[in-house]
Amino acid sequence: MHSSTQIKPLDSRIALITGASAGIGRQCAHHLASMGAKLILNARRQQNLIKLTQELNENYPTNDNSPRSTFIAGDAANQSTIDKMMAATAQLFNESLLTPPIPDIIIVNAGRGLNGSVMTSDTNQWEEMVRTNLLGAARLIRTAGIALQKLQESRNWPEKPADLVILGSTVGRHISPFSSMYGSTKFAVNSLAEAARRELGPKGVRVSLIEPGIVKSEFQQVAGYDEDNFGDLMDTISPVLSPMDIARTIAFIISQPPGMHISDVVIRSTRQEYP
Ligand SMILES: NC(=O)c1ccc[n+]([C@@H]2O[C@H](COP(=O)([O-])OP(=O)(O)OC[C@H]3O[C@@H](n4cnc5c(N)ncnc54)[C@H](OP(=O)(O)O)[C@@H]3O)[C@@H](O)[C@H]2O)c1
């Protein structure tokens, strides 16, 4: 049990995380809660979110007795899910926390991979992947970007940070012929993130792109990677990154003073030379 009276770096901040039922999103939820943030969590698997919010609420009690976390289950690519997530702050938390009451850390994380190239990947999965990785990310960047801009207008922005953190990938920066359809969605995300940074940075909103190499999570199975081939690659580059490596990096970025911005981070396991 963690002490609820100790001052923590993310006290008074509220984070919205999509794709929180597994992997990087789930680990971010734990880590940010341990640093004092309150959380709005999203994914499609409601049972996982129920369990996660129970864990967080029990392990990280808040000072004002409001719950540490809540969840909105649903497809993160739906605008209606996004609107519910953004509105969840007012219903859950002390309204005086932020005005307007919206999350001030938004982590655009929900996503999936797809084994194979434009020639070899399963075309039946293209639309779902593009919808989740690109359109879903774009809708949340737009909705959150507008809201965070208003939040910063309503207060003296140099005093308080507002963060939009977006999960790209090393294959969204370096072309990999082996996962080119997936990589193309992350190249698109890369350009959206940098464009949003240029648009929102001058208004006091930090837009940060996180580009991990291979991270061990449910990602590999969902993407349909061949277990033998991929297992060999994992062995070659081991130890591979864990979701906690990404969570620590995100926590470091959002804990910086509001006038400082780490906008783009590539993270690989030391032995991963490519991509
Ligand atoms: N693992 C890697 O090697 C790696 C490398 C670079 C970048 N990334 C990126 O990092 C992010 C997280 O990946 P991960 O490794 O944590 O993968 P993961 O373990 O498979 O987790 C993916 C999360 O996204 C959620 N999700 C998928 N589609 C969704 C949708 N339409 N709506 C809401 N939630 C959805 C999943 O939950 P539900 O199934 O319950 O919806 C799950 O919580 C992704 O954007 C991925 O592209 C991963």
The ligand as an SDF file (V2000), in Angstrom:
LIG
                    3D

 48 52  0  0  0  0  0  0  0  0999 V2000
    4.8200   -3.7510  -28.7400 N   0  0  0  0  0  0  0  0  0  0  0  0
    5.5980   -3.2110  -29.6590 C   0  0  0  0  0  0  0  0  0  0  0  0
    6.5860   -3.8250  -30.1130 O   0  0  0  0  0  0  0  0  0  0  0  0
    5.3180   -1.8090  -30.1340 C   0  0  0  0  0  0  0  0  0  0  0  0
    6.3530   -1.1320  -30.7980 C   0  0  0  0  0  0  0  0  0  0  0  0
    6.1170    0.1670  -31.2630 C   0  0  0  0  0  0  0  0  0  0  0  0
    4.8950    0.7710  -31.0590 C   0  0  0  0  0  0  0  0  0  0  0  0
    3.9050    0.0870  -30.4060 N   0  0  0  0  0  0  0  0  0  0  0  0
    2.6080    0.7610  -30.2500 C   0  0  0  0  0  0  0  0  0  0  0  0
    2.3070    0.8980  -28.8840 O   0  0  0  0  0  0  0  0  0  0  0  0
    0.8980    0.8810  -28.7020 C   0  0  0  0  0  0  0  0  0  0  0  0
    0.5430   -0.1300  -27.6240 C   0  0  0  0  0  0  0  0  0  0  0  0
    0.9790   -1.4050  -28.0370 O   0  0  0  0  0  0  0  0  0  0  0  0
    1.2330   -2.6160  -27.0160 P   0  0  0  0  0  0  0  0  0  0  0  0
    2.5780   -3.1510  -27.2970 O   0  0  0  0  0  0  0  0  0  0  0  0
    0.8960   -2.2200  -25.6580 O   0  0  0  0  0  0  0  0  0  0  0  0
    0.1770   -3.6630  -27.5970 O   0  0  0  0  0  0  0  0  0  0  0  0
   -0.8780   -4.6030  -26.8420 P   0  0  0  0  0  0  0  0  0  0  0  0
   -0.2730   -5.2680  -25.6710 O   0  0  0  0  0  0  0  0  0  0  0  0
   -1.4790   -5.4590  -27.9320 O   0  0  0  0  0  0  0  0  0  0  0  0
   -1.9850   -3.5750  -26.3340 O   0  0  0  0  0  0  0  0  0  0  0  0
   -2.7780   -2.8690  -27.2470 C   0  0  0  0  0  0  0  0  0  0  0  0
   -3.8880   -2.1710  -26.5000 C   0  0  0  0  0  0  0  0  0  0  0  0
   -4.6980   -1.4450  -27.4390 O   0  0  0  0  0  0  0  0  0  0  0  0
   -6.0580   -1.7760  -27.2210 C   0  0  0  0  0  0  0  0  0  0  0  0
   -6.7950   -1.5930  -28.4570 N   0  0  0  0  0  0  0  0  0  0  0  0
   -6.5680   -2.1360  -29.6690 C   0  0  0  0  0  0  0  0  0  0  0  0
   -7.4700   -1.7070  -30.5430 N   0  0  0  0  0  0  0  0  0  0  0  0
   -8.3110   -0.8750  -29.8760 C   0  0  0  0  0  0  0  0  0  0  0  0
   -9.4450   -0.1060  -30.2110 C   0  0  0  0  0  0  0  0  0  0  0  0
   -9.9350   -0.1080  -31.4570 N   0  0  0  0  0  0  0  0  0  0  0  0
  -10.0510    0.6300  -29.2670 N   0  0  0  0  0  0  0  0  0  0  0  0
   -9.5810    0.6300  -27.9930 C   0  0  0  0  0  0  0  0  0  0  0  0
   -8.5000   -0.0660  -27.6040 N   0  0  0  0  0  0  0  0  0  0  0  0
   -7.8800   -0.8040  -28.5420 C   0  0  0  0  0  0  0  0  0  0  0  0
   -6.0310   -3.2080  -26.6960 C   0  0  0  0  0  0  0  0  0  0  0  0
   -7.1570   -3.4910  -25.8810 O   0  0  0  0  0  0  0  0  0  0  0  0
   -8.5050   -4.2240  -26.3060 P   0  0  0  0  0  0  0  0  0  0  0  0
   -8.1280   -5.3850  -27.1530 O   0  0  0  0  0  0  0  0  0  0  0  0
   -9.0980   -4.6010  -24.9840 O   0  0  0  0  0  0  0  0  0  0  0  0
   -9.3020   -3.1740  -27.0240 O   0  0  0  0  0  0  0  0  0  0  0  0
   -4.8000   -3.1500  -25.7970 C   0  0  0  0  0  0  0  0  0  0  0  0
   -5.1560   -2.6070  -24.5440 O   0  0  0  0  0  0  0  0  0  0  0  0
    0.2820    0.6070  -30.0640 C   0  0  0  0  0  0  0  0  0  0  0  0
   -0.1160    1.8110  -30.6730 O   0  0  0  0  0  0  0  0  0  0  0  0
    1.4410   -0.0160  -30.8370 C   0  0  0  0  0  0  0  0  0  0  0  0
    1.3170    0.1760  -32.2260 O   0  0  0  0  0  0  0  0  0  0  0  0
    4.0930   -1.1840  -29.9250 C   0  0  0  0  0  0  0  0  0  0  0  0
  1  2  1  0
  2  3  2  0
  2  4  1  0
  4  5  1  0
  4 48  2  0
  5  6  2  0
  6  7  1  0
  7  8  2  0
  8  9  1  0
  8 48  1  0
  9 10  1  0
  9 46  1  0
 10 11  1  0
 11 12  1  0
 11 44  1  0
 12 13  1  0
 13 14  1  0
 14 15  2  0
 14 16  1  0
 14 17  1  0
 17 18  1  0
 18 19  2  0
 18 20  1  0
 18 21  1  0
 21 22  1  0
 22 23  1  0
 23 24  1  0
 23 42  1  0
 24 25  1  0
 25 26  1  0
 25 36  1  0
 26 27  1  0
 26 35  1  0
 27 28  2  0
 28 29  1  0
 29 30  1  0
 29 35  2  0
 30 31  1  0
 30 32  2  0
 32 33  1  0
 33 34  2  0
 34 35  1  0
 36 37  1  0
 36 42  1  0
 37 38  1  0
 38 39  2  0
 38 40  1  0
 38 41  1  0
 42 43  1  0
 44 45  1  0
 44 46  1  0
 46 47  1  0
M  CHG  2   8   1  16  -1
M  END
$$$$
